[in-house]
Amino acid sequence: MPYPVLPRILSARVHTFGQYLLQRYGQRVHKLALHAGFTCPNRDGVKGHGGCTFCNNVSFSPNAQEPPPLDAQLEAGRTVVAKRTGARRFMGYFQAYTNTYDPLDALRQRYDSVLRHPDVIGLSIGTRPDCVPEAVLDLLASYQAQGKEIWLELGLQSADDRTLERINRGHTFADYRTTALAAAQRGIPVCAHLIIGLPGEGRTAALSSLQQVLEIGVAGLKLHPLHVVQHTRLALDWQRGSYQPLARADYVDICADLVERTPPTVIYHRLTGTASRDILLAPDWCHQKWAVLNAIEAELCRRDSRQGDCCNFSHHQLVSSA
């Protein structure tokens, strides 16, 4: 069965990463999620133990336990993706845990092992904003100077330090600001991750986080609903009734609000996130990626709105910048 693609109407209303890659490279480019054996300073005791209250990393990476060699992961991923989408060019997505959290030489070895493949055009590096020293930024800039597509994905989640403390992130918004500005000085595009529906946060907090990220400057955004998965502290809160997840309609509504307030030049890498039904506890709709995307499209159509409509940008700028 062919893998679904984003609805054409949604791509016309939102500046999506898939459309950006298609227009830049003239063909479909697919990200391959990789687990390179990294850990996290919020799990190994440097910043804390147990990780974030919502973190069971299996929910973000199917290879989160005892990962096979990177070459094997690439081969398996490209085979599946080529059959589903026809893509023949790829980006290595270092996704699981903190992918800049190791000595520089070890990082270079892992990154180089992926970039040496001729069908890999670049890397997306997922990490924490407090784990990106300048030497790592210089390394990423060197790949970019070689013509590679390089993205630094920073897991901010919220711009509110009270929320970050509540969910045991172990970093502050100031850490994000420092790293985002240092990356910008080197011309490295940053994709900021924001979670909608964190404990104590609703629409106002989501809009505030977006505004603060935009004020610093950002090239890309990923939006995720907060999902409750097994073996997390958030699961205990949910079971006790002290945390109530967002309804799908509320997530869709907030997501549409954020899209409208995002300049059209910013690229949306993701508008929702999912977890496997094997570990997902709540909300149940978080395993329905395409239903959520279709609902976001329907809401934007209902409003007759597009990305940037609340930023005084014209609709034509979205098309020309995609």
C-alpha positions as CSV (number, residue, x, y, z in Angstrom):
1,M,0.0,0.0,0.0
2,P,1.5,3.4,-0.9
3,Y,2.4,5.6,2.0
4,P,0.0,8.6,2.3
5,V,1.3,12.0,1.5
6,L,0.2,15.3,3.0
7,P,-3.1,16.5,1.5
8,R,-2.4,19.0,-1.3
9,I,-4.7,21.6,0.4
10,L,-2.7,21.4,3.6
11,S,0.6,21.8,1.7
12,A,-0.9,24.9,0.0
13,R,-1.8,26.4,3.4
14,V,1.3,25.3,5.4
15,H,4.9,25.6,4.4
16,T,5.9,21.9,4.9
17,F,9.3,20.3,5.1
18,G,8.4,17.8,2.4
19,Q,7.5,20.5,-0.1
20,Y,10.6,22.4,0.8
21,L,12.8,19.4,0.0
22,L,10.9,18.5,-3.1
23,Q,11.4,22.0,-4.5
24,R,15.0,22.3,-3.5
25,Y,16.1,18.9,-4.8
26,G,13.6,18.2,-7.5
27,Q,12.6,14.9,-6.1
28,R,11.3,13.3,-2.9
29,V,13.7,13.2,0.0
30,H,12.8,11.1,3.0
31,K,14.2,11.3,6.6
32,L,15.4,8.0,8.0
33,A,15.2,7.9,11.8
34,L,18.4,6.6,13.4
35,H,19.4,5.5,16.9
36,A,23.1,6.0,17.3
37,G,23.4,4.8,20.9
38,F,23.4,8.1,22.6
39,T,22.1,8.7,26.1
40,C,20.9,11.9,27.8
41,P,22.3,14.1,30.6
42,N,18.9,14.0,32.1
43,R,19.0,10.3,32.4
44,D,22.7,9.5,33.3
45,G,22.9,11.8,36.3
46,V,24.7,14.8,34.9
47,K,21.5,16.8,34.9
48,G,19.2,14.4,36.5
49,H,17.8,10.8,36.5
50,G,14.8,9.3,34.9
51,G,14.5,11.8,32.1
52,C,11.6,14.1,31.4
53,T,8.3,13.2,33.0
54,F,6.8,12.2,29.6
55,C,9.8,10.4,28.2
56,N,9.7,6.8,27.2
57,N,12.0,7.0,24.2
58,V,10.5,4.0,22.5
59,S,7.6,6.3,21.6
60,F,9.9,8.4,19.5
61,S,12.1,5.7,18.0
62,P,11.3,2.2,17.0
63,N,15.0,1.3,17.3
64,A,15.4,2.6,20.9
65,Q,16.5,-0.7,22.4
66,E,19.9,-2.1,21.5
67,P,20.2,-0.3,18.1
68,P,21.8,-2.2,15.2
69,P,24.7,-0.6,13.4
70,L,23.9,2.7,11.6
71,D,24.6,1.2,8.2
72,A,22.1,-1.6,8.9
73,Q,19.5,1.0,10.0
74,L,20.0,3.0,6.9
75,E,19.7,0.0,4.6
76,A,16.5,-1.2,6.3
77,G,15.0,2.3,6.3
78,R,15.8,3.1,2.7
79,T,14.4,-0.3,1.6
80,V,11.0,0.3,3.3
81,V,10.8,4.0,2.3
82,A,11.7,3.3,-1.3
83,K,8.9,0.8,-1.6
84,R,6.3,3.1,0.1
85,T,7.1,6.5,-1.4
86,G,9.6,5.9,-4.2
87,A,12.1,8.2,-2.5
88,R,15.7,7.6,-3.6
89,R,17.4,10.3,-1.6
90,F,17.5,10.5,2.1
91,M,18.4,12.5,5.2
92,G,19.9,10.8,8.3
93,Y,17.7,11.8,11.3
94,F,19.6,11.3,14.5
95,Q,16.5,11.1,16.6
96,A,16.7,9.1,19.8
97,Y,17.9,10.8,23.0
98,T,20.6,13.5,22.8
99,N,22.5,13.3,19.6
100,T,25.3,15.8,20.4
101,Y,26.0,14.4,23.8
102,D,29.4,12.7,23.3
103,P,33.0,13.8,22.6
104,L,33.5,15.6,19.3
105,D,35.5,12.8,17.6
106,A,32.8,10.3,18.5
107,L,30.2,12.5,17.0
108,R,32.2,13.1,13.9
109,Q,32.6,9.3,13.4
110,R,28.9,8.7,13.6
111,Y,27.9,11.6,11.4
112,D,30.5,10.8,8.8
113,S,29.4,7.1,8.7
114,V,26.0,8.3,7.5
115,L,27.1,11.1,5.2
116,R,29.4,8.8,3.3
117,H,26.4,7.1,1.7
118,P,25.9,8.8,-1.8
119,D,22.1,8.8,-1.5
120,V,22.2,10.7,1.8
121,I,22.1,14.4,1.2
122,G,22.4,15.6,4.8
123,L,21.5,15.2,8.5
124,S,18.9,16.3,11.0
125,I,20.4,16.3,14.5
126,G,17.9,16.0,17.4
127,T,19.3,17.2,20.7
128,R,18.8,19.3,23.8
129,P,19.5,23.0,23.8
130,D,22.0,22.7,26.7
131,C,24.1,20.1,24.9
132,V,25.4,21.8,21.8
133,P,28.9,23.2,22.4
134,E,30.5,25.6,19.9
135,A,32.8,22.8,18.6
136,V,29.8,20.8,17.6
137,L,28.2,23.8,15.8
138,D,31.5,24.3,13.9
139,L,31.4,20.6,12.9
140,L,27.8,20.9,11.6
141,A,28.8,24.2,9.8
142,S,31.6,22.3,8.1
143,Y,29.2,19.8,6.7
144,Q,27.0,22.6,5.5
145,A,30.0,24.2,3.8
146,Q,30.4,20.9,1.8
147,G,26.9,21.3,0.4
148,K,25.1,19.0,2.9
149,E,21.5,19.7,4.1
150,I,22.0,20.2,7.8
151,W,19.3,20.9,10.4
152,L,19.8,21.3,14.2
153,E,16.6,20.1,15.9
154,L,16.3,21.6,19.4
155,G,13.9,20.0,21.9
156,L,12.6,23.1,23.6
157,Q,9.0,21.9,24.3
158,S,8.1,25.1,26.2
159,A,9.5,28.6,26.6
160,D,8.1,28.8,30.2
161,D,10.8,27.9,32.7
162,R,8.2,26.9,35.2
163,T,6.8,24.3,32.8
164,L,10.4,23.1,32.0
165,E,11.0,22.6,35.7
166,R,7.6,20.9,36.1
167,I,8.4,18.3,33.4
168,N,12.0,17.8,34.6
169,R,13.6,19.0,31.4
170,G,16.8,20.1,33.2
171,H,17.4,23.2,30.9
172,T,16.0,26.7,30.6
173,F,14.7,28.9,27.9
174,A,17.9,30.9,28.2
175,D,19.8,27.7,27.2
176,Y,17.7,27.5,24.0
177,R,18.3,31.2,23.2
178,T,22.0,30.8,23.5
179,T,22.2,27.8,21.3
180,A,19.8,29.1,18.7
181,L,21.7,32.3,18.3
182,A,25.0,30.6,18.1
183,A,23.7,28.3,15.4
184,A,22.3,31.3,13.5
185,Q,25.7,33.0,13.6
186,R,27.0,30.0,11.7
187,G,24.1,29.8,9.3
188,I,22.8,26.5,10.7
189,P,19.0,26.3,10.5
190,V,17.3,25.5,13.7
191,C,14.0,23.5,14.0
192,A,12.4,24.1,17.4
193,H,10.3,21.4,18.9
194,L,7.2,22.5,20.9
195,I,4.8,20.3,22.8
196,I,1.1,21.3,23.0
197,G,-0.8,20.3,26.1
198,L,2.0,20.2,28.7
199,P,0.9,20.1,32.3
200,G,-0.4,23.5,33.3
201,E,-0.3,24.8,29.7
202,G,-3.0,25.6,27.2
203,R,-3.6,27.9,24.2
204,T,-2.1,31.0,25.9
205,A,1.1,29.2,26.8
206,A,1.5,27.6,23.3
207,L,1.1,31.0,21.7
208,S,3.6,32.5,24.1
209,S,6.2,29.8,23.4
210,L,5.8,30.3,19.6
211,Q,6.1,34.1,19.9
212,Q,9.3,33.8,22.0
213,V,10.8,31.3,19.6
214,L,10.0,33.6,16.6
215,E,11.5,36.6,18.3
216,I,14.8,34.8,18.6
217,G,14.6,33.6,15.0
218,V,13.9,30.1,13.8
219,A,13.9,28.3,10.4
220,G,11.7,25.4,11.3
221,L,9.1,24.1,13.8
222,K,7.8,20.8,15.0
223,L,4.6,20.6,16.9
224,H,3.7,17.6,19.0
225,P,0.7,16.7,21.2
226,L,1.7,15.5,24.6
227,H,0.9,11.8,24.8
228,V,0.9,9.6,27.9
229,V,2.9,6.5,27.4
230,Q,3.8,3.6,29.7
231,H,6.6,3.6,32.2
232,T,6.7,7.4,32.7
233,R,6.1,9.7,35.5
234,L,3.4,11.4,33.4
235,A,1.6,8.1,33.3
236,L,1.4,8.0,37.0
237,D,0.0,11.6,37.1
238,W,-2.6,10.6,34.5
239,Q,-3.6,7.4,36.4
240,R,-4.0,9.5,39.6
241,G,-6.2,12.0,37.6
242,S,-3.8,14.9,38.1
243,Y,-3.1,15.3,34.4
244,Q,-5.8,15.5,31.7
245,P,-4.7,15.3,28.1
246,L,-6.0,17.6,25.4
247,A,-9.0,16.5,23.3
248,R,-8.2,16.2,19.6
249,A,-10.4,19.1,18.7
250,D,-8.5,21.4,21.2
251,Y,-5.1,20.3,19.8
252,V,-6.3,20.9,16.2
253,D,-7.6,24.3,17.2
254,I,-4.4,25.4,18.9
255,C,-2.3,24.0,16.1
256,A,-4.3,26.1,13.6
257,D,-3.8,29.2,15.8
258,L,0.0,28.6,15.8
259,V,0.1,28.1,12.0
260,E,-1.7,31.3,11.4
261,R,0.8,33.2,13.6
262,T,3.9,31.7,12.0
263,P,5.6,33.6,9.1
264,P,5.4,31.8,5.8
265,T,9.1,31.5,5.5
266,V,9.3,29.2,8.6
267,I,9.1,25.5,7.6
268,Y,6.8,23.2,9.5
269,H,8.7,19.8,9.8
270,R,5.8,18.3,11.7
271,L,2.3,19.3,12.8
272,T,1.6,16.3,15.0
273,G,3.3,13.3,16.6
274,T,2.2,9.7,17.3
275,A,3.0,6.9,19.7
276,S,2.6,3.2,19.1
277,R,-0.6,1.7,20.4
278,D,1.5,-0.9,22.3
279,I,2.7,1.8,24.8
280,L,0.1,4.6,24.3
281,L,-2.1,5.2,27.3
282,A,-3.8,8.5,26.4
283,P,-5.1,10.3,24.5
284,D,-6.3,7.6,22.2
285,W,-6.3,9.9,19.1
286,C,-2.5,10.2,19.4
287,H,-2.0,7.1,17.3
288,Q,-4.0,8.6,14.4
289,K,-1.5,10.7,12.5
290,W,-3.4,11.1,9.3
291,A,-6.8,11.7,10.9
292,V,-5.1,14.6,12.9
293,L,-3.5,16.0,9.8
294,N,-6.8,15.9,8.0
295,A,-8.5,17.6,10.9
296,I,-5.9,20.4,10.9
297,E,-6.4,20.8,7.1
298,A,-10.2,20.9,7.6
299,E,-9.9,23.5,10.3
300,L,-7.6,25.8,8.2
301,C,-10.1,25.4,5.3
302,R,-13.0,26.2,7.6
303,R,-11.2,29.4,8.7
304,D,-10.1,30.0,5.1
305,S,-6.7,30.7,6.5
306,R,-3.0,29.9,5.8
307,Q,0.3,30.1,7.5
308,G,1.1,33.7,8.3
309,D,-2.4,35.1,8.0
310,C,-2.1,36.7,11.5
311,C,1.4,38.0,10.7
312,N,0.3,40.4,7.9
313,F,1.8,38.3,5.2
314,S,0.1,37.7,1.8
315,H,-1.1,34.3,0.8
316,H,1.2,34.5,-2.3
317,Q,4.3,34.5,0.0
318,L,3.6,31.0,1.2
319,V,3.6,29.6,-2.3
320,S,6.7,31.5,-3.4
321,S,8.7,30.5,-0.3
322,A,7.7,26.8,-0.2
